Amino acid sequence: MSSKKLDVNFINPFVTSVVETFKVQCSFMLRPGKPFLKGQGSSIPVDLAAVINLKGAIFNGSIAICFPKSVFLAVMTNMLGEKYDEIVPELEDGACELLNIIFGGAKRTLNDKGFAIEKAIPTVLKGPGLAGLNKGAIPTLVLPFETDLGPFQMEITAE
């Protein structure tokens, strides 16, 4: 994985934006964990992921926010003020909206640093066992987060 593409100056805006987004949109605090390369740390089981493919002057790749079902439902319950027991299409939209807000916050900071990241639209992947979002030869950086509702993670893949 290129250190020029995924150095601390690229990663930190995403960590900051995740923490701020969850504080404002979901009314709870996060504890960022230590980043690791996928396959070299303790990944969580993923049942739902919102993914954005990124294109820019310095970086091409993807970001994904990945949740176990129980954590995702708890996040959406907290965010929307209604209790949810199953993932329905409206909640999938909530995952995309969270990722859009995170992406927008990080993109502003990164573009001020010359990354020139273009606008992008998130998509949702769901189903048990999505832990292998990127099984290819391209390394994926995992940014784990811990909450009182349980863990989730952001995955950043550089092409």
N, CA, C and O atoms as a DFTB+ gen file, in Angstrom:
636 C
 N C O
     1  1       0.870      -1.172       0.000
     2  2       0.000       0.000       0.000
     3  2       0.901       1.214       0.000
     4  3       1.808       1.308       0.826
     5  1       0.676       2.119      -0.883
     6  2       1.520       3.291      -1.014
     7  2       1.409       4.196       0.208
     8  3       0.315       4.607       0.595
     9  1       2.558       4.500       0.808
    10  2       2.550       5.387       1.976
    11  2       2.150       6.796       1.573
    12  3       1.656       7.557       2.406
    13  1       2.353       7.159       0.312
    14  2       1.946       8.494      -0.144
    15  2       0.426       8.603      -0.217
    16  3      -0.128       9.683      -0.015
    17  1      -0.243       7.502      -0.502
    18  2      -1.695       7.525      -0.646
    19  2      -2.410       7.422       0.690
    20  3      -3.438       8.069       0.894
    21  1      -1.879       6.615       1.606
    22  2      -2.576       6.375       2.858
    23  2      -1.710       6.738       4.061
    24  3      -1.582       5.961       5.006
    25  1      -1.132       7.904       4.012
    26  2      -0.399       8.364       5.184
    27  2      -1.372       9.003       6.164
    28  3      -2.571       9.098       5.900
    29  1      -0.842       9.436       7.290
    30  2      -1.673       9.995       8.355
    31  2      -2.459      11.221       7.879
    32  3      -3.563      11.472       8.361
    33  1      -1.901      11.979       6.944
    34  2      -2.597      13.171       6.426
    35  2      -3.835      12.802       5.620
    36  3      -4.745      13.618       5.475
    37  1      -3.876      11.581       5.095
    38  2      -5.056      11.123       4.368
    39  2      -6.052      10.453       5.313
    40  3      -7.261      10.639       5.177
    41  1      -5.555       9.689       6.253
    42  2      -6.415       8.913       7.155
    43  2      -7.098       9.788       8.203
    44  3      -8.292       9.626       8.453
    45  1      -6.363      10.707       8.819
    46  2      -6.911      11.501       9.927
    47  2      -8.190      12.259       9.593
    48  3      -9.081      12.311      10.441
    49  1      -8.333      12.851       8.404
    50  2      -9.614      13.516       8.111
    51  2     -10.812      12.566       8.156
    52  3     -11.913      12.981       8.516
    53  1     -10.612      11.305       7.796
    54  2     -11.711      10.335       7.879
    55  2     -12.024      10.003       9.333
    56  3     -13.193       9.945       9.715
    57  1     -10.999       9.784      10.144
    58  2     -11.218       9.492      11.564
    59  2     -11.948      10.655      12.218
    60  3     -12.930      10.451      12.932
    61  1     -11.478      11.867      11.980
    62  2     -12.105      13.062      12.552
    63  2     -13.550      13.192      12.103
    64  3     -14.428      13.508      12.906
    65  1     -13.800      12.950      10.821
    66  2     -15.152      13.088      10.286
    67  2     -16.089      12.012      10.829
    68  3     -17.259      12.295      11.085
    69  1     -15.600      10.780      11.010
    70  2     -16.430       9.725      11.592
    71  2     -16.829      10.120      13.012
    72  3     -18.005      10.050      13.369
    73  1     -15.856      10.532      13.820
    74  2     -16.127      10.903      15.211
    75  2     -17.127      12.049      15.273
    76  3     -18.083      11.993      16.046
    77  1     -16.920      13.085      14.471
    78  2     -17.804      14.252      14.486
    79  2     -19.201      13.911      13.976
    80  3     -20.196      14.364      14.541
    81  1     -19.278      13.118      12.914
    82  2     -20.575      12.738      12.345
    83  2     -21.409      11.950      13.345
    84  3     -22.601      12.213      13.503
    85  1     -20.799      10.993      14.016
    86  2     -21.556      10.191      14.984
    87  2     -21.940      11.026      16.207
    88  3     -23.000      10.810      16.796
    89  1     -21.104      11.958      16.583
    90  2     -21.430      12.843      17.709
    91  2     -22.647      13.703      17.379
    92  3     -23.550      13.837      18.205
    93  1     -22.679      14.280      16.192
    94  2     -23.757      15.194      15.796
    95  2     -25.011      14.431      15.351
    96  3     -26.111      14.741      15.810
    97  1     -24.863      13.444      14.469
    98  2     -26.015      12.765      13.875
    99  2     -26.627      11.700      14.779
   100  3     -27.836      11.472      14.738
   101  1     -25.802      11.048      15.594
   102  2     -26.280       9.911      16.386
   103  2     -26.213      10.156      17.885
   104  3     -26.650       9.316      18.672
   105  1     -25.675      11.288      18.280
   106  2     -25.612      11.688      19.696
   107  2     -24.835      10.714      20.574
   108  3     -25.243      10.432      21.701
   109  1     -23.725      10.203      20.066
   110  2     -22.854       9.417      20.931
   111  2     -21.404       9.543      20.504
   112  3     -21.085       9.908      19.372
   113  1     -20.542       9.228      21.455
   114  2     -19.109       9.352      21.254
   115  2     -18.518       8.012      20.799
   116  3     -19.031       6.940      21.116
   117  1     -17.429       8.117      20.051
   118  2     -16.702       6.951      19.561
   119  2     -15.312       6.923      20.156
   120  3     -14.778       7.945      20.588
   121  1     -14.743       5.750      20.171
   122  2     -13.349       5.594      20.553
   123  2     -12.641       4.947      19.363
   124  3     -12.800       3.750      19.121
   125  1     -11.844       5.750      18.607
   126  2     -11.096       5.149      17.491
   127  2     -10.066       4.155      18.018
   128  3      -9.423       4.388      19.041
   129  1      -9.925       3.052      17.304
   130  2      -8.915       2.056      17.642
   131  2      -7.686       2.253      16.780
   132  3      -7.601       3.213      16.014
   133  1      -6.745       1.351      16.905
   134  2      -5.507       1.409      16.132
   135  2      -5.746       0.825      14.740
   136  3      -6.190      -0.317      14.618
   137  1      -5.455       1.598      13.688
   138  2      -5.629       1.094      12.319
   139  2      -4.733      -0.118      12.055
   140  3      -3.659      -0.248      12.642
   141  1      -5.188      -1.001      11.166
   142  2      -4.399      -2.163      10.776
   143  2      -4.763      -2.561       9.352
   144  3      -5.830      -2.204       8.852
   145  1      -3.871      -3.304       8.703
   146  2      -4.172      -3.826       7.381
   147  2      -5.104      -5.022       7.524
   148  3      -4.913      -5.876       8.389
   149  1      -6.106      -5.066       6.668
   150  2      -7.072      -6.165       6.714
   151  2      -6.326      -7.492       6.616
   152  3      -5.439      -7.668       5.781
   153  1      -6.708      -8.418       7.489
   154  2      -6.045      -9.703       7.540
   155  2      -4.925      -9.742       8.571
   156  3      -4.396     -10.810       8.879
   157  1      -4.561      -8.564       9.111
   158  2      -3.479      -8.501      10.098
   159  2      -3.974      -7.997      11.451
   160  3      -3.172      -7.637      12.313
   161  1      -5.276      -7.971      11.634
   162  2      -5.864      -7.522      12.887
   163  2      -7.204      -8.189      13.082
   164  3      -7.594      -9.071      12.316
   165  1      -7.894      -7.767      14.097
   166  2      -9.164      -8.377      14.463
   167  2     -10.330      -7.632      13.814
   168  3     -10.811      -6.635      14.352
   169  1     -10.776      -8.113      12.669
   170  2     -11.927      -7.523      11.991
   171  2     -13.211      -8.029      12.640
   172  3     -13.241      -9.102      13.242
   173  1     -14.250      -7.248      12.506
   174  2     -15.561      -7.606      13.039
   175  2     -16.379      -8.286      11.946
   176  3     -16.077      -8.118      10.765
   177  1     -17.408      -9.050      12.312
   178  2     -18.305      -9.575      11.279
   179  2     -19.116      -8.416      10.693
   180  3     -19.635      -7.583      11.436
   181  1     -19.223      -8.365       9.382
   182  2     -19.914      -7.261       8.713
   183  2     -21.172      -7.792       8.044
   184  3     -21.124      -8.724       7.241
   185  1     -22.317      -7.170       8.397
   186  2     -23.593      -7.541       7.797
   187  2     -24.129      -6.467       6.855
   188  3     -24.991      -6.739       6.019
   189  1     -23.610      -5.237       6.996
   190  2     -24.037      -4.136       6.135
   191  2     -22.867      -3.181       5.976
   192  3     -22.178      -2.853       6.942
   193  1     -22.653      -2.738       4.738
   194  2     -21.591      -1.772       4.458
   195  2     -22.087      -0.761       3.447
   196  3     -22.711      -1.122       2.450
   197  1     -21.808       0.509       3.706
   198  2     -22.020       1.560       2.714
   199  2     -20.647       1.852       2.125
   200  3     -19.670       2.022       2.854
   201  1     -20.582       1.908       0.788
   202  2     -19.301       2.021       0.089
   203  2     -19.341       3.183      -0.896
   204  3     -20.337       3.393      -1.588
   205  1     -18.233       3.939      -0.950
   206  2     -18.071       4.991      -1.954
   207  2     -16.759       4.736      -2.691
   208  3     -15.716       4.550      -2.064
   209  1     -16.815       4.728      -4.020
   210  2     -15.603       4.669      -4.833
   211  2     -15.094       6.088      -5.032
   212  3     -15.836       6.980      -5.444
   213  1     -13.812       6.281      -4.732
   214  2     -13.224       7.623      -4.788
   215  2     -12.303       7.766      -5.984
   216  3     -11.571       6.846      -6.348
   217  1     -12.359       8.942      -6.583
   218  2     -11.439       9.294      -7.658
   219  2     -10.917      10.686      -7.366
   220  3     -11.673      11.567      -6.954
   221  1      -9.622      10.886      -7.578
   222  2      -9.039      12.195      -7.331
   223  2      -7.671      12.311      -7.970
   224  3      -7.191      11.378      -8.614
   225  1      -7.047      13.468      -7.786
   226  2      -5.748      13.742      -8.382
   227  2      -4.650      12.873      -7.768
   228  3      -3.715      12.473      -8.462
   229  1      -4.757      12.583      -6.473
   230  2      -3.709      11.858      -5.772
   231  2      -4.173      10.483      -5.324
   232  3      -3.344       9.594      -5.128
   233  1      -5.474      10.284      -5.155
   234  2      -5.991       9.036      -4.597
   235  2      -7.142       8.495      -5.416
   236  3      -8.070       9.225      -5.765
   237  1      -7.075       7.209      -5.720
   238  2      -8.203       6.457      -6.275
   239  2      -8.371       5.220      -5.405
   240  3      -7.390       4.568      -5.049
   241  1      -9.594       4.902      -5.068
   242  2      -9.845       3.748      -4.226
   243  2     -11.268       3.766      -3.726
   244  3     -12.172       4.223      -4.426
   245  1     -11.476       3.272      -2.518
   246  2     -12.819       3.250      -1.953
   247  2     -12.753       3.402      -0.447
   248  3     -11.737       3.126       0.191
   249  1     -13.881       3.853       0.102
   250  2     -14.068       3.864       1.543
   251  2     -15.378       3.154       1.821
   252  3     -16.328       3.231       1.042
   253  1     -15.407       2.466       2.940
   254  2     -16.627       1.754       3.340
   255  2     -16.788       1.888       4.838
   256  3     -15.813       1.835       5.588
   257  1     -18.024       2.062       5.266
   258  2     -18.337       2.020       6.686
   259  2     -19.089       0.716       6.895
   260  3     -20.110       0.470       6.253
   261  1     -18.582      -0.120       7.798
   262  2     -19.009      -1.511       7.916
   263  2     -19.540      -1.804       9.325
   264  3     -18.911      -1.461      10.326
   265  1     -20.696      -2.438       9.374
   266  2     -21.366      -2.691      10.650
   267  2     -21.801      -4.140      10.805
   268  3     -22.216      -4.766       9.830
   269  1     -21.711      -4.686      12.027
   270  2     -22.497      -5.878      12.351
   271  2     -23.969      -5.443      12.422
   272  3     -24.259      -4.285      12.722
   273  1     -24.885      -6.357      12.149
   274  2     -26.316      -6.021      12.119
   275  2     -26.772      -5.347      13.403
   276  3     -27.442      -4.315      13.349
   277  1     -26.424      -5.909      14.557
   278  2     -26.907      -5.366      15.833
   279  2     -26.421      -3.941      16.071
   280  3     -27.164      -3.107      16.589
   281  1     -25.189      -3.666      15.697
   282  2     -24.644      -2.313      15.884
   283  2     -25.317      -1.347      14.919
   284  3     -25.674      -0.232      15.299
   285  1     -25.489      -1.771      13.673
   286  2     -26.151      -0.901      12.699
   287  2     -27.566      -0.544      13.141
   288  3     -27.970       0.617      13.070
   289  1     -28.319      -1.547      13.599
   290  2     -29.686      -1.282      14.055
   291  2     -29.693      -0.341      15.260
   292  3     -30.563       0.524      15.358
   293  1     -28.743      -0.497      16.169
   294  2     -28.650       0.394      17.333
   295  2     -28.280       1.818      16.905
   296  3     -28.817       2.785      17.446
   297  1     -27.374       1.950      15.946
   298  2     -26.991       3.271      15.430
   299  2     -28.200       3.954      14.791
   300  3     -28.466       5.127      15.055
   301  1     -28.929       3.220      13.953
   302  2     -30.096       3.807      13.283
   303  2     -31.194       4.153      14.288
   304  3     -31.860       5.178      14.143
   305  1     -31.386       3.321      15.292
   306  2     -32.364       3.613      16.345
   307  2     -31.985       4.910      17.042
   308  3     -32.841       5.760      17.290
   309  1     -30.709       5.064      17.356
   310  2     -30.222       6.277      18.013
   311  2     -30.356       7.492      17.095
   312  3     -30.753       8.569      17.540
   313  1     -30.028       7.318      15.828
   314  2     -30.038       8.424      14.865
   315  2     -31.459       8.879      14.529
   316  3     -31.726      10.075      14.417
   317  1     -32.371       7.907      14.369
   318  2     -33.712       8.230      13.879
   319  2     -34.780       8.275      14.975
   320  3     -35.903       8.718      14.731
   321  1     -34.434       7.822      16.170
   322  2     -35.365       7.912      17.285
   323  2     -36.487       6.894      17.262
   324  3     -37.467       7.036      17.994
   325  1     -36.358       5.854      16.422
   326  2     -37.331       4.766      16.382
   327  2     -36.592       3.458      16.554
   328  3     -35.448       3.326      16.118
   329  1     -37.233       2.492      17.185
   330  2     -36.620       1.174      17.404
   331  2     -36.725       0.339      16.138
   332  3     -37.796       0.242      15.537
   333  1     -35.615      -0.262      15.735
   334  2     -35.582      -1.124      14.555
   335  2     -35.045      -2.492      14.936
   336  3     -34.068      -2.599      15.677
   337  1     -35.687      -3.544      14.426
   338  2     -35.252      -4.910      14.683
   339  2     -34.707      -5.599      13.441
   340  3     -34.043      -6.631      13.532
   341  1     -34.996      -5.017      12.273
   342  2     -34.534      -5.585      11.005
   343  2     -34.033      -4.470      10.098
   344  3     -34.456      -3.320      10.215
   345  1     -33.139      -4.822       9.204
   346  2     -32.632      -3.849       8.233
   347  2     -33.634      -3.771       7.082
   348  3     -33.851      -4.744       6.359
   349  1     -34.237      -2.595       6.929
   350  2     -35.195      -2.337       5.859
   351  2     -34.574      -1.317       4.908
   352  3     -33.602      -0.658       5.277
   353  1     -35.112      -1.165       3.686
   354  2     -34.510      -0.249       2.714
   355  2     -34.287       1.178       3.236
   356  3     -33.284       1.806       2.896
   357  1     -35.207       1.692       4.053
   358  2     -35.037       3.056       4.572
   359  2     -33.785       3.156       5.438
   360  3     -33.115       4.188       5.451
   361  1     -33.473       2.085       6.158
   362  2     -32.272       2.084       6.990
   363  2     -31.010       2.003       6.138
   364  3     -29.979       2.575       6.494
   365  1     -31.089       1.301       5.029
   366  2     -29.959       1.271       4.098
   367  2     -29.647       2.696       3.636
   368  3     -28.482       3.075       3.511
   369  1     -30.693       3.478       3.386
   370  2     -30.497       4.886       3.026
   371  2     -29.790       5.637       4.151
   372  3     -28.987       6.533       3.891
   373  1     -30.086       5.274       5.403
   374  2     -29.426       5.891       6.548
   375  2     -27.933       5.617       6.562
   376  3     -27.143       6.495       6.909
   377  1     -27.539       4.397       6.185
   378  2     -26.115       4.056       6.100
   379  2     -25.434       4.904       5.032
   380  3     -24.324       5.396       5.233
   381  1     -26.107       5.073       3.896
   382  2     -25.553       5.905       2.821
   383  2     -25.436       7.353       3.268
   384  3     -24.450       8.022       2.959
   385  1     -26.428       7.837       3.987
   386  2     -26.395       9.220       4.451
   387  2     -25.258       9.437       5.439
   388  3     -24.551      10.441       5.358
   389  1     -25.076       8.507       6.370
   390  2     -23.952       8.619       7.298
   391  2     -22.626       8.675       6.539
   392  3     -21.777       9.519       6.825
   393  1     -22.454       7.773       5.572
   394  2     -21.203       7.762       4.814
   395  2     -21.049       9.037       3.993
   396  3     -19.941       9.559       3.870
   397  1     -22.138       9.542       3.433
   398  2     -22.081      10.806       2.689
   399  2     -21.587      11.950       3.569
   400  3     -20.761      12.753       3.137
   401  1     -22.086      12.027       4.793
   402  2     -21.685      13.100       5.711
   403  2     -20.215      12.931       6.089
   404  3     -19.465      13.907       6.107
   405  1     -19.800      11.698       6.390
   406  2     -18.406      11.423       6.720
   407  2     -17.511      11.788       5.535
   408  3     -16.505      12.479       5.692
   409  1     -17.888      11.317       4.358
   410  2     -17.126      11.593       3.138
   411  2     -17.026      13.090       2.880
   412  3     -15.951      13.592       2.550
   413  1     -18.134      13.805       3.026
   414  2     -18.129      15.250       2.786
   415  2     -17.184      15.990       3.712
   416  3     -16.457      16.884       3.277
   417  1     -17.188      15.622       4.995
   418  2     -16.289      16.263       5.946
   419  2     -14.834      15.986       5.633
   420  3     -14.009      16.900       5.650
   421  1     -14.512      14.740       5.346
   422  2     -13.128      14.375       5.021
   423  2     -12.701      14.975       3.691
   424  3     -11.565      15.427       3.544
   425  1     -13.609      14.979       2.725
   426  2     -13.291      15.487       1.378
   427  2     -12.900      16.957       1.418
   428  3     -11.963      17.367       0.733
   429  1     -13.609      17.755       2.213
   430  2     -13.261      19.182       2.331
   431  2     -11.826      19.350       2.797
   432  3     -11.058      20.118       2.217
   433  1     -11.473      18.627       3.845
   434  2     -10.114      18.716       4.388
   435  2      -9.093      18.220       3.378
   436  3      -8.070      18.870       3.159
   437  1      -9.358      17.073       2.760
   438  2      -8.407      16.498       1.803
   439  2      -8.243      17.363       0.562
   440  3      -7.132      17.516       0.054
   441  1      -9.335      17.928       0.072
   442  2      -9.225      18.771      -1.113
   443  2      -8.473      20.060      -0.820
   444  3      -7.830      20.614      -1.711
   445  1      -8.542      20.546       0.415
   446  2      -7.721      21.699       0.811
   447  2      -6.232      21.345       0.769
   448  3      -5.382      22.229       0.661
   449  1      -5.920      20.045       0.855
   450  2      -4.536      19.564       0.807
   451  2      -4.129      19.133      -0.602
   452  3      -3.032      18.608      -0.794
   453  1      -5.015      19.353      -1.603
   454  2      -4.666      19.069      -2.990
   455  2      -5.070      17.708      -3.516
   456  3      -4.639      17.335      -4.607
   457  1      -5.872      16.954      -2.797
   458  2      -6.259      15.632      -3.259
   459  2      -7.268      15.675      -4.407
   460  3      -7.357      14.719      -5.177
   461  1      -8.021      16.753      -4.535
   462  2      -8.990      16.930      -5.626
   463  2      -9.908      15.719      -5.795
   464  3     -10.087      15.214      -6.903
   465  1     -10.481      15.265      -4.692
   466  2     -11.400      14.119      -4.735
   467  2     -12.745      14.577      -5.288
   468  3     -13.298      15.597      -4.874
   469  1     -13.251      13.797      -6.230
   470  2     -14.503      14.138      -6.902
   471  2     -15.712      13.697      -6.076
   472  3     -15.595      12.895      -5.149
   473  1     -16.882      14.246      -6.439
   474  2     -18.141      13.825      -5.820
   475  2     -18.373      12.358      -6.128
   476  3     -17.943      11.852      -7.164
   477  1     -19.063      11.676      -5.207
   478  2     -19.349      10.259      -5.410
   479  2     -20.633       9.893      -4.680
   480  3     -21.040      10.567      -3.734
   481  1     -21.257       8.824      -5.129
   482  2     -22.518       8.368      -4.547
   483  2     -22.293       7.008      -3.892
   484  3     -21.737       6.104      -4.515
   485  1     -22.724       6.858      -2.627
   486  2     -22.534       5.575      -1.948
   487  2     -23.534       4.517      -2.395
   488  3     -24.629       4.821      -2.867
   489  1     -23.124       3.280      -2.231
   490  2     -24.003       2.135      -2.450
   491  2     -23.957       1.278      -1.182
   492  3     -23.050       1.413      -0.360
   493  1     -24.941       0.404      -1.040
   494  2     -25.020      -0.454       0.144
   495  2     -24.852      -1.912      -0.263
   496  3     -25.415      -2.371      -1.257
   497  1     -24.068      -2.620       0.524
   498  2     -23.950      -4.068       0.421
   499  2     -24.484      -4.630       1.723
   500  3     -24.181      -4.100       2.791
   501  1     -25.273      -5.693       1.657
   502  2     -25.767      -6.272       2.902
   503  2     -25.875      -7.772       2.768
   504  3     -25.981      -8.326       1.674
   505  1     -25.844      -8.399       3.907
   506  2     -25.921      -9.842       3.990
   507  2     -24.902     -10.334       4.981
   508  3     -23.873      -9.686       5.177
   509  1     -25.152     -11.448       5.604
   510  2     -24.207     -11.951       6.600
   511  2     -22.863     -12.289       5.966
   512  3     -22.792     -12.808       4.852
   513  1     -21.808     -11.983       6.699
   514  2     -20.479     -12.386       6.258
   515  2     -19.845     -11.526       5.193
   516  3     -19.131     -12.045       4.335
   517  1     -20.081     -10.234       5.220
   518  2     -19.438      -9.341       4.257
   519  2     -18.009      -8.998       4.677
   520  3     -17.429      -8.051       4.147
   521  1     -17.443      -9.731       5.597
   522  2     -16.105      -9.419       6.097
   523  2     -15.080      -9.401       4.971
   524  3     -14.015      -8.801       5.122
   525  1     -15.377     -10.041       3.855
   526  2     -14.452     -10.059       2.738
   527  2     -14.806      -9.031       1.687
   528  3     -14.881      -9.363       0.504
   529  1     -15.026      -7.791       2.088
   530  2     -15.372      -6.750       1.116
   531  2     -14.312      -6.615       0.048
   532  3     -14.637      -6.430      -1.125
   533  1     -13.053      -6.704       0.427
   534  2     -11.974      -6.638      -0.549
   535  2     -11.071      -7.833      -0.316
   536  3     -10.235      -7.821       0.588
   537  1     -11.239      -8.864      -1.131
   538  2     -10.423     -10.067      -0.988
   539  2      -9.293     -10.088      -2.004
   540  3      -8.527     -11.051      -2.061
   541  1      -9.181      -9.038      -2.805
   542  2      -8.179      -9.021      -3.861
   543  2      -6.787      -8.741      -3.334
   544  3      -6.537      -8.752      -2.128
   545  1      -5.898      -8.494      -4.262
   546  2      -4.498      -8.256      -3.927
   547  2      -4.269      -6.839      -3.391
   548  3      -3.181      -6.534      -2.903
   549  1      -5.278      -5.977      -3.478
   550  2      -5.124      -4.593      -3.037
   551  2      -5.306      -4.532      -1.523
   552  3      -6.358      -4.918      -1.014
   553  1      -4.289      -4.047      -0.793
   554  2      -4.421      -3.960       0.667
   555  2      -5.519      -2.978       1.085
   556  3      -5.764      -1.969       0.423
   557  1      -6.163      -3.306       2.195
   558  2      -7.219      -2.468       2.756
   559  2      -6.833      -2.088       4.175
   560  3      -6.485      -2.945       4.987
   561  1      -6.899      -0.789       4.467
   562  2      -6.642      -0.296       5.807
   563  2      -7.957      -0.301       6.572
   564  3      -8.957       0.224       6.083
   565  1      -7.968      -0.887       7.766
   566  2      -9.152      -0.946       8.608
   567  2      -8.982       0.055       9.745
   568  3      -7.983       0.040      10.465
   569  1      -9.981       0.929       9.892
   570  2     -10.023       1.886      10.994
   571  2     -11.136       1.438      11.931
   572  3     -12.308       1.689      11.652
   573  1     -10.792       0.772      13.048
   574  2     -11.826       0.289      13.956
   575  2     -12.330       1.392      14.881
   576  3     -11.583       2.293      15.264
   577  1     -13.605       1.305      15.230
   578  2     -14.225       2.236      16.166
   579  2     -15.008       1.437      17.192
   580  3     -15.657       0.445      16.858
   581  1     -14.947       1.866      18.420
   582  2     -15.681       1.231      19.502
   583  2     -16.710       2.227      20.021
   584  3     -16.415       3.411      20.185
   585  1     -17.916       1.738      20.276
   586  2     -18.973       2.564      20.840
   587  2     -19.619       1.787      21.984
   588  3     -19.342       0.602      22.169
   589  1     -20.474       2.452      22.746
   590  2     -21.237       1.757      23.777
   591  2     -22.259       0.810      23.147
   592  3     -22.803      -0.063      23.823
   593  1     -22.520       0.991      21.833
   594  2     -23.460       0.127      21.117
   595  2     -22.765      -1.071      20.495
   596  3     -23.427      -2.006      20.046
   597  1     -21.438      -1.057      20.463
   598  2     -20.656      -2.127      19.854
   599  2     -19.671      -1.577      18.838
   600  3     -19.640      -0.369      18.606
   601  1     -18.864      -2.440      18.225
   602  2     -17.841      -1.988      17.280
   603  2     -18.361      -1.869      15.846
   604  3     -19.318      -2.533      15.449
   605  1     -17.701      -1.009      15.098
   606  2     -17.859      -0.959      13.644
   607  2     -16.524      -0.516      13.083
   608  3     -15.614      -0.183      13.842
   609  1     -16.393      -0.506      11.764
   610  2     -15.122      -0.101      11.177
   611  2     -15.308       0.603       9.856
   612  3     -16.313       0.436       9.165
   613  1     -14.294       1.407       9.521
   614  2     -14.198       2.022       8.206
   615  2     -13.064       1.303       7.500
   616  3     -12.033       1.009       8.105
   617  1     -13.254       1.022       6.231
   618  2     -12.209       0.390       5.431
   619  2     -11.833       1.327       4.297
   620  3     -12.701       1.861       3.605
   621  1     -10.536       1.524       4.111
   622  2     -10.022       2.382       3.039
   623  2      -9.114       1.537       2.163
   624  3      -8.154       0.934       2.641
   625  1      -9.426       1.502       0.885
   626  2      -8.654       0.741      -0.077
   627  2      -8.112       1.695      -1.135
   628  3      -8.865       2.459      -1.737
   629  1      -6.803       1.645      -1.354
   630  2      -6.175       2.464      -2.394
   631  2      -5.883       1.579      -3.603
   632  3      -5.392       0.459      -3.462
   633  1      -6.190       2.095      -4.791
   634  2      -5.911       1.327      -6.026
   635  2      -4.564       1.710      -6.571
   636  3      -4.142       1.183      -7.600
